[in-house]
Structures are given as C-alpha cells and as structure tokens.
Amino acid sequence: MYPVRGFTLLEMMVSVAIGTAITMSALVLTADMQRYSHRHMGELGSSQRLRDALELLSHDIRHAGVGVGYSEAAVFDGMVLGSIQTTGGASFQTDNRSISTVDGQLMTDDFILRLAEGERRTILYLESGSGLICDGLEFGDNELVVVTARNGRGARTLRIQGSSSSACTRGFCMDGCQQISYTEDEAYRSDASAVGRTFAAGDIFRSYETVVWFVAPDDDGYPSLRRATDSALASCTQPNTRCGSEVADGIEVVQYTIWRLDDDSNQWVQLPKSQVIDTYDRLRVDLEMIARARSNPKFGAVQVQRSQLEPSLCVPEGCEANATDQSPRVTLRTTIEVKNAGYLQIQ
C-alpha cells in the first residue's frame, strides 16, 4: 500500500491565501459593477426627466406669441425679457436670478411667455361689449381670450360673458356665425392702439395665458423645475415650491440665449435678455438644463458641470479645476425656433 500523505501547513496557507484573493477580487468587481449600474440608472433617470421637461418647455417656446403678435412699435411680446412682478408679489428675472441651493449660490434664467393654447376663429367685428365671429368655439365661463389684428400688429384680452349661434349679419363664414358678449380685461394689451379697435378680419384665440418657467429650491435646498400660469401667478408671493406646479425634480439650473436671423447677412445674431424684442426677424432659443442624477451620492466623485451658455456658471458652485461633487449630473441642450416670431411668418 502507498502511504497516505496530506497537505503540509505551508500548502494549506498558500491555498487559503489564493482562495481569499480570488474571493476578494470577485467581491470588489461585484461592488464596482453595482456602483456603475446604480450611477448609470440614475443618469438614465435624469436624462429622461430632462427630455420630458425639455419637450414641455420647448412646446411653450415654439408657441410663444400665438394670439399676441406684435405691437405697432414692432415689439414681440410672446417672450417677456427683463423682470416682472406678479400681483401676488413674486419677482421673476430672465437673466441670472440667484437661488440658494444645497450646492451653493447658482444662477438660473426664468422664461416669461405669453401665448394662447386654444383654437381660433375669424372676427367679423367687436363693438361695445358685443361681437360677431365665425362659429365653432365653445367658451368656458368668464374665459380669458385674446383678439389679434389681421396683420398681427395689435392685440388685447377679453372676458367672454356669453355666446350663441347667430346669422352672419356682417360678412360671411363657411360654418355660420357666433354672437359673443364680452368685457375688456387688462391681462394683456399690446399698446394703446389696441383699445377701441373692431379687429375686423382679425382672429380670436381661446385660452390666453401668461406662463412662467422657473427653478425653485425646496426647504432643504434641492431645486426643481416649475411652471406657473395666470391663476397660480396671482397668488405667488415668491418664486418658490408653493408657486405653480412641479414639472421635474432635480433640475438645478436653466440657461438660454435668444437669437434673431439678420435678413441682410443671413446670420444669427444674439439678443440681450434684458430688454424687449423689437424686431420682426425670426427668433430662436438655445436652451440648456443641468440636472442632478437620482443615484446615491456616496458612489464616488464627479467633475462639476460647466454651463456652455453661461461660462461663469458651474454646478455645484465654483469652477475650480479640482472641484468635485458626489452627485452625478446630466446636461442637455437644444435649439428651438419660435414659430410665431418673424413678421412674414404670421402673415
């Protein structure tokens, strides 16, 4: 018989060491994969939130000025630039409003838009609280509408008090006519020339709104993108989370630039965001959003996000080369043409 021989102590120690090393390597690899997966899923979630928010905001930007048009002085009021204060007292600013967040003092741009979302019909006349329009609109109780001159230069808001089908006593409409009664409303007026007009051959648009898009941090300093319309703005005392409705959480800043297409050079020229838009040229908006991912912040550091539209802005606060933050972030950018801008586009 052959003698039975076991492992020596040294061989057993070497085997245990090798097995331990293999096990530890597998655990480290698994942890790395979990961290990558967690961060990747967080970034995917942020990207989807950004895309959804961009789609909604882009819709409003494209339709800015619908039913509003221009004033006689060529001012395009679909996009309000500078700052406004609501009746409730909240102040909004289209160029670098400062907000205090968990990531420091950041700068964000507010969008202030005027537009009509509803259908439109041709106006035959408006006189002294009564008017005749082409049939087909169903008005809500005391609904706010906007009426626009035929050439798009001059508009004002009205409150509809009643409507009914009527004979076409002035002019002709394919589907018949509709008698309306109204009161004048001061929500919007392009200029003094809009008062007293009959707006014959112009248009009446349903569902006029002033819309404000803004970023507001909650009580803990975590920001979100919000949208507020006239009814909400009337009670907004500050641009905070009690104003309007949340569109997407985690969006920390919004930045944009406005450009006009110069007819002579056929080049896009940037406009300042601190004054009215007094040009008939076509307009476009370059838009940027930076959002915080929903992944656990303990999974490693990520370089800060620097804005391309506002180079002095970084998230989190500070643009030092070695600045890092524990929260992964996503930045999306897009370009939107304002459909109702450009005088020739609305003829």
C-alpha positions as CSV (number, residue, x, y, z in Angstrom):
1,M,0.0,0.0,0.0
2,Y,1.0,3.5,-0.7
3,P,1.4,5.8,2.3
4,V,-1.4,8.4,2.8
5,R,0.0,11.9,2.5
6,G,-2.0,15.1,3.3
7,F,-1.2,18.8,2.7
8,T,1.5,20.5,4.6
9,L,0.8,23.5,6.7
10,L,2.5,25.7,4.1
11,E,0.5,24.3,1.2
12,M,-2.7,24.9,3.1
13,M,-1.8,28.5,3.9
14,V,-0.9,29.2,0.2
15,S,-4.2,27.6,-0.9
16,V,-6.2,29.7,1.6
17,A,-4.4,32.9,0.6
18,I,-5.1,32.3,-3.1
19,G,-8.8,31.5,-2.4
20,T,-9.2,34.6,-0.3
21,A,-7.6,36.8,-3.0
22,I,-9.9,35.3,-5.7
23,T,-13.0,35.9,-3.4
24,M,-12.0,39.5,-2.6
25,S,-11.4,40.2,-6.2
26,A,-14.9,38.9,-7.1
27,L,-16.4,41.0,-4.3
28,V,-14.6,44.2,-5.4
29,L,-15.7,43.5,-9.0
30,T,-19.3,43.0,-8.0
31,A,-19.3,46.2,-5.9
32,D,-17.8,48.2,-8.8
33,M,-20.5,46.8,-11.1
34,Q,-23.2,47.7,-8.6
35,R,-21.8,51.2,-8.3
36,Y,-21.7,51.6,-12.1
37,S,-25.2,50.2,-12.5
38,H,-26.6,52.4,-9.8
39,R,-25.0,55.5,-11.3
40,H,-25.9,54.6,-14.8
41,M,-29.5,54.1,-13.9
42,G,-29.5,57.4,-12.0
43,E,-28.1,59.2,-15.1
44,L,-30.7,57.5,-17.3
45,G,-33.4,58.7,-15.0
46,S,-32.1,62.2,-15.0
47,S,-31.8,62.1,-18.8
48,Q,-35.4,61.0,-19.1
49,R,-36.6,63.7,-16.7
50,L,-34.6,66.3,-18.7
51,R,-36.1,65.1,-22.0
52,D,-39.6,65.2,-20.7
53,A,-39.1,68.7,-19.3
54,L,-37.4,69.9,-22.4
55,E,-40.3,68.7,-24.5
56,L,-42.9,70.6,-22.4
57,L,-40.8,73.8,-22.2
58,S,-40.0,73.6,-26.0
59,H,-43.7,73.4,-26.8
60,D,-44.4,76.6,-24.9
61,I,-41.4,78.4,-26.5
62,R,-42.4,77.3,-30.0
63,H,-45.9,78.7,-29.4
64,A,-44.8,81.9,-27.6
65,G,-46.7,84.8,-29.1
66,V,-49.6,82.8,-30.5
67,G,-52.6,85.3,-30.5
68,V,-50.3,88.1,-29.2
69,G,-48.3,89.0,-32.3
70,Y,-46.6,92.4,-32.3
71,S,-47.3,96.0,-31.2
72,E,-47.4,98.9,-33.6
73,A,-43.8,99.6,-32.5
74,A,-42.7,96.1,-33.7
75,V,-42.3,94.8,-30.1
76,F,-42.8,91.0,-29.9
77,D,-44.5,90.3,-26.6
78,G,-44.6,86.5,-26.9
79,M,-41.4,86.4,-24.8
80,V,-41.0,88.9,-22.0
81,L,-37.4,89.9,-21.2
82,G,-36.1,91.6,-18.2
83,S,-38.1,91.1,-15.0
84,I,-41.7,91.1,-13.9
85,Q,-43.5,91.1,-10.6
86,T,-46.8,89.2,-10.2
87,T,-49.9,90.6,-8.5
88,G,-49.0,88.3,-5.6
89,G,-45.6,89.9,-5.3
90,A,-43.3,87.2,-6.8
91,S,-40.4,88.6,-8.9
92,F,-39.0,86.7,-11.9
93,Q,-36.0,87.5,-13.9
94,T,-35.0,86.3,-17.4
95,D,-31.2,86.8,-16.9
96,N,-29.4,85.1,-14.0
97,R,-31.8,85.1,-11.0
98,S,-29.7,83.9,-8.0
99,I,-31.0,80.9,-6.0
100,S,-29.7,79.3,-2.8
101,T,-29.3,75.5,-3.1
102,V,-27.6,72.6,-1.4
103,D,-24.9,73.1,-4.0
104,G,-24.4,76.8,-3.2
105,Q,-25.5,80.0,-4.9
106,L,-26.5,79.2,-8.5
107,M,-27.7,81.4,-11.4
108,T,-30.8,80.4,-13.4
109,D,-32.9,82.0,-16.1
110,D,-36.7,82.4,-15.9
111,F,-38.9,82.0,-19.0
112,I,-41.8,84.5,-19.2
113,L,-44.1,83.7,-22.1
114,R,-47.4,84.9,-23.5
115,L,-49.5,82.6,-25.6
116,A,-52.9,81.2,-26.4
117,E,-53.3,77.4,-26.3
118,G,-56.8,77.1,-27.7
119,E,-58.5,77.2,-31.1
120,R,-59.0,80.4,-33.1
121,R,-61.7,81.8,-35.3
122,T,-62.0,84.9,-37.6
123,I,-63.6,88.0,-36.2
124,L,-66.2,89.9,-38.2
125,Y,-66.5,92.8,-35.7
126,L,-66.1,93.7,-32.0
127,E,-68.0,96.7,-30.7
128,S,-69.0,98.0,-27.2
129,G,-69.1,94.6,-25.5
130,S,-70.6,92.7,-28.4
131,G,-69.1,90.9,-31.3
132,L,-69.6,88.5,-34.2
133,I,-67.2,85.7,-35.0
134,C,-67.1,82.6,-37.2
135,D,-68.9,79.8,-35.4
136,G,-67.2,76.8,-33.8
137,L,-65.7,77.9,-30.4
138,E,-67.0,76.7,-27.1
139,F,-66.2,79.2,-24.3
140,G,-65.9,78.5,-20.6
141,D,-67.5,80.7,-18.0
142,N,-65.7,84.1,-18.0
143,E,-63.0,82.6,-20.2
144,L,-60.0,84.8,-20.9
145,V,-59.4,85.1,-24.7
146,V,-57.1,87.3,-26.8
147,V,-58.0,89.0,-30.0
148,T,-55.4,89.9,-32.7
149,A,-55.5,92.4,-35.6
150,R,-55.4,91.0,-39.1
151,N,-51.8,92.0,-39.7
152,G,-50.7,90.7,-36.3
153,R,-49.9,94.2,-35.1
154,G,-52.1,94.8,-32.1
155,A,-53.8,92.6,-29.6
156,R,-55.8,92.6,-26.3
157,T,-57.5,90.3,-23.9
158,L,-61.3,90.0,-23.3
159,R,-63.5,88.0,-20.9
160,I,-66.3,86.2,-22.7
161,Q,-69.6,86.5,-20.9
162,G,-71.8,84.6,-23.3
163,S,-72.1,83.2,-26.8
164,S,-74.7,81.8,-29.1
165,S,-75.2,80.9,-32.8
166,S,-76.2,83.8,-35.0
167,A,-76.9,84.9,-38.5
168,C,-74.0,86.3,-40.4
169,T,-75.2,89.9,-40.5
170,R,-71.7,91.3,-41.3
171,G,-69.6,89.3,-43.6
172,F,-69.6,85.5,-44.3
173,C,-68.3,82.4,-42.5
174,M,-68.4,78.9,-44.0
175,D,-69.9,77.3,-40.9
176,G,-72.1,80.1,-39.8
177,C,-71.6,82.8,-37.2
178,Q,-71.5,83.2,-33.4
179,Q,-72.6,86.2,-31.4
180,I,-70.5,86.9,-28.3
181,S,-70.7,89.3,-25.4
182,Y,-67.6,90.3,-23.5
183,T,-65.9,92.7,-21.1
184,E,-62.5,94.1,-21.6
185,D,-59.7,92.7,-19.5
186,E,-56.3,94.2,-18.6
187,A,-54.4,90.9,-18.5
188,Y,-52.7,91.9,-21.8
189,R,-52.8,94.9,-24.2
190,S,-50.1,95.3,-26.9
191,D,-50.3,99.1,-26.9
192,A,-52.8,102.0,-26.8
193,S,-53.8,101.3,-30.4
194,A,-55.5,98.0,-29.3
195,V,-58.2,100.0,-27.4
196,G,-61.3,100.8,-29.5
197,R,-60.4,98.5,-32.4
198,T,-63.1,96.4,-34.1
199,F,-60.4,93.8,-35.0
200,A,-62.4,93.1,-38.2
201,A,-60.9,90.2,-40.2
202,G,-58.6,89.5,-37.2
203,D,-58.6,86.4,-35.0
204,I,-59.9,85.4,-31.6
205,F,-57.9,82.8,-29.7
206,R,-59.1,80.8,-26.7
207,S,-57.2,80.1,-23.5
208,Y,-54.8,83.0,-23.3
209,E,-52.1,82.6,-20.6
210,T,-49.0,84.2,-19.2
211,V,-46.7,81.3,-18.5
212,V,-43.6,81.4,-16.3
213,W,-41.0,78.6,-16.1
214,F,-38.5,78.8,-13.3
215,V,-36.3,76.7,-11.0
216,A,-37.0,76.8,-7.2
217,P,-35.3,75.0,-4.3
218,D,-37.3,73.3,-1.6
219,D,-36.8,74.0,2.1
220,D,-33.8,71.6,2.1
221,G,-32.2,73.4,-0.9
222,Y,-33.0,70.8,-3.6
223,P,-34.2,72.5,-6.7
224,S,-36.9,71.5,-9.3
225,L,-38.3,72.9,-12.5
226,R,-41.7,74.5,-12.2
227,R,-44.4,76.0,-14.4
228,A,-46.9,78.7,-13.3
229,T,-49.8,80.3,-15.3
230,D,-52.0,83.3,-14.6
231,S,-54.2,81.7,-12.0
232,A,-51.2,80.5,-10.0
233,L,-49.2,83.6,-10.5
234,A,-51.9,85.7,-8.9
235,S,-51.2,84.1,-5.6
236,C,-47.4,83.7,-5.9
237,T,-45.6,85.7,-3.3
238,Q,-42.1,84.3,-4.1
239,P,-40.7,82.1,-6.9
240,N,-40.7,79.0,-4.6
241,T,-42.1,75.5,-4.4
242,R,-45.5,76.9,-3.4
243,C,-45.8,78.7,-6.7
244,G,-47.1,76.8,-9.8
245,S,-46.7,73.1,-10.3
246,E,-43.6,70.9,-10.5
247,V,-42.6,69.7,-13.9
248,A,-39.4,67.8,-13.0
249,D,-37.4,67.4,-9.8
250,G,-33.6,67.5,-9.7
251,I,-33.2,70.2,-12.3
252,E,-30.8,72.7,-10.8
253,V,-30.4,75.4,-13.4
254,V,-31.9,76.6,-16.7
255,Q,-29.9,78.8,-19.1
256,Y,-30.8,80.1,-22.5
257,T,-29.8,82.6,-25.2
258,I,-32.0,84.3,-27.8
259,W,-31.0,84.9,-31.4
260,R,-32.5,86.7,-34.3
261,L,-31.9,85.9,-38.0
262,D,-30.5,89.0,-39.7
263,D,-32.0,89.4,-43.1
264,D,-29.1,91.3,-44.6
265,S,-26.3,88.9,-43.5
266,N,-28.5,85.8,-43.1
267,Q,-26.6,85.2,-39.9
268,W,-28.0,84.6,-36.4
269,V,-27.3,87.5,-34.0
270,Q,-27.6,87.1,-30.2
271,L,-30.0,89.4,-28.4
272,P,-29.6,90.7,-24.9
273,K,-32.0,89.2,-22.3
274,S,-32.6,92.5,-20.5
275,Q,-34.8,94.4,-23.0
276,V,-37.8,94.0,-25.2
277,I,-37.6,92.1,-28.5
278,D,-38.2,94.9,-31.0
279,T,-37.5,93.2,-34.3
280,Y,-39.6,91.4,-36.9
281,D,-36.8,88.9,-37.6
282,R,-37.2,85.2,-37.0
283,L,-36.2,84.1,-33.5
284,R,-34.6,81.0,-32.0
285,V,-33.7,80.0,-28.4
286,D,-30.7,77.9,-27.4
287,L,-31.7,76.1,-24.2
288,E,-29.6,74.3,-21.6
289,M,-30.6,72.3,-18.4
290,I,-28.4,70.7,-15.8
291,A,-30.0,68.0,-13.6
292,R,-28.8,66.0,-10.6
293,A,-29.0,62.2,-11.0
294,R,-31.1,60.2,-8.6
295,S,-28.2,57.8,-7.7
296,N,-26.7,57.5,-4.2
297,P,-24.2,60.4,-3.8
298,K,-21.7,58.1,-1.9
299,F,-20.6,56.4,-5.1
300,G,-17.6,58.4,-6.0
301,A,-16.9,62.0,-7.1
302,V,-17.8,63.5,-10.5
303,Q,-16.4,66.7,-12.1
304,V,-18.6,69.8,-11.9
305,Q,-20.8,70.7,-14.8
306,R,-19.9,73.9,-16.6
307,S,-22.6,75.8,-18.5
308,Q,-21.8,76.4,-22.1
309,L,-24.3,79.3,-22.3
310,E,-23.2,81.0,-19.1
311,P,-19.4,80.1,-18.8
312,S,-19.1,81.6,-15.3
313,L,-21.7,79.2,-14.0
314,C,-20.8,75.7,-12.7
315,V,-22.8,73.2,-10.7
316,P,-22.1,72.8,-7.9
317,E,-20.9,76.4,-7.2
318,G,-17.4,77.2,-8.2
319,C,-15.5,76.4,-11.4
320,E,-12.1,75.4,-10.0
321,A,-10.3,72.7,-12.0
322,N,-10.2,70.4,-9.0
323,A,-13.7,71.0,-7.8
324,T,-15.7,67.8,-7.5
325,D,-19.1,66.7,-6.2
326,Q,-20.5,63.4,-5.1
327,S,-23.7,63.6,-7.2
328,P,-23.6,62.6,-10.9
329,R,-25.2,65.1,-13.2
330,V,-26.6,65.3,-16.7
331,T,-26.7,68.3,-19.1
332,L,-28.9,68.5,-22.1
333,R,-29.0,71.3,-24.7
334,T,-31.4,72.0,-27.6
335,T,-32.3,74.7,-30.1
336,I,-35.9,75.8,-30.6
337,E,-37.3,78.2,-33.3
338,V,-40.2,80.5,-32.1
339,K,-42.9,79.6,-34.7
340,N,-44.9,82.8,-34.2
341,A,-41.9,85.2,-34.5
342,G,-40.8,86.7,-37.7
343,Y,-43.3,89.2,-39.2
344,L,-43.5,87.3,-42.5
345,Q,-44.3,84.0,-40.7
346,I,-47.6,85.4,-39.3
347,Q,-49.0,87.0,-42.4
